[in-house]
């Protein structure tokens, strides 16, 4: 009788070793995670006891907690991802081989590409948000993710929910800058592609910006949100200038990736432009609130875009209550046929993962028929109307 074995990623084994945990191939991942969780809870209780005994002030306690969370980054891997390390015998498990092959596969290759969407709430503590994000990236990479994406303004509170009380330029950062430096180093270390979203300052102007970082740590470029809106609780025109970089598609080591930042997702012209430039995957950093759309519209709009344009769409949403709005979460991923293939829960932090077969792009209805049968000679006159 054969027993199941698990293929633990080397980086995860190294991290577990510092806690005295050395799982063997026959050790179930759930058992390892439970042991690590017990160690973490013990250290947290010890910290709280020291705080109550006035061994250090509260601010120092918070610093210890942040350091502890960083130390225990494997706990950021979801239970489902731990279980998926490899429940089959190792010689039958293609998971790690597929993840590695995805990095070197050419565009349209058949090796599945694992993507992870980091759906997390944003506290008022930027450094804590960044530490949690880094821990989540490490966990997702350890679980085989080769593309990792974040929600809109993932590392700060959502500024535009209220009119600005200060010069908005003081809230923004350059690109390249502090945040891209952190994730460029991480991308290089882990061999992953990262799609961020930050509040960018370029001279006297500010933008809603998504830098795209390749697996060698190179900043390939950035997308700036083109369409800027203004309505109650979303005062974006008071924060962002309209994007001036068009609708770029980036040639990463795992495929061609475009970005549609939040409001841009609603404009078919923008979504079509990404297809015409050969996007395999469109990442949508989102700030969508609870009950913002009529039933079916939230996912249906991007299901239609994926079907009409023949690419994968991965929407990563903010989550949790903030000053005047509550973000919904519910990140999701669609395939080029318009099917939702993965969905995150609402109202809670999560790491959503899915395996994408990029060869589906070339076989899609849009790439074999719809884009072929376009009549662009007619559209200029139609779309030029006001």
Secondary structure as GFF3:
##gff-version 3
##sequence-region A 1 386
A	DSSP	alpha_helix	10	17	.	.	.	ID=ss1
A	DSSP	alpha_helix	29	52	.	.	.	ID=ss2
A	DSSP	alpha_helix	58	71	.	.	.	ID=ss3
A	DSSP	three_ten_helix	73	76	.	.	.	ID=ss4
A	DSSP	alpha_helix	79	83	.	.	.	ID=ss5
A	DSSP	three_ten_helix	90	92	.	.	.	ID=ss6
A	DSSP	alpha_helix	95	104	.	.	.	ID=ss7
A	DSSP	beta_strand	113	119	.	.	.	ID=ss8
A	DSSP	alpha_helix	126	142	.	.	.	ID=ss9
A	DSSP	beta_strand	147	150	.	.	.	ID=ss10
A	DSSP	three_ten_helix	159	161	.	.	.	ID=ss11
A	DSSP	three_ten_helix	168	171	.	.	.	ID=ss12
A	DSSP	alpha_helix	178	190	.	.	.	ID=ss13
A	DSSP	beta_strand	193	195	.	.	.	ID=ss14
A	DSSP	beta_strand	198	202	.	.	.	ID=ss15
A	DSSP	beta_strand	205	213	.	.	.	ID=ss16
A	DSSP	beta_strand	219	224	.	.	.	ID=ss17
A	DSSP	three_ten_helix	236	238	.	.	.	ID=ss18
A	DSSP	beta_strand	249	252	.	.	.	ID=ss19
A	DSSP	beta_strand	255	259	.	.	.	ID=ss20
A	DSSP	three_ten_helix	262	266	.	.	.	ID=ss21
A	DSSP	alpha_helix	268	276	.	.	.	ID=ss22
A	DSSP	beta_strand	281	286	.	.	.	ID=ss23
A	DSSP	alpha_helix	297	309	.	.	.	ID=ss24
A	DSSP	beta_strand	312	317	.	.	.	ID=ss25
A	DSSP	beta_strand	319	321	.	.	.	ID=ss26
A	DSSP	beta_strand	326	328	.	.	.	ID=ss27
A	DSSP	beta_strand	332	334	.	.	.	ID=ss28
A	DSSP	beta_strand	340	343	.	.	.	ID=ss29
A	DSSP	beta_strand	350	356	.	.	.	ID=ss30
A	DSSP	alpha_helix	359	363	.	.	.	ID=ss31
A	DSSP	alpha_helix	365	365	.	.	.	ID=ss32
A	DSSP	pi_helix	366	370	.	.	.	ID=ss33
A	DSSP	alpha_helix	376	383	.	.	.	ID=ss34
###
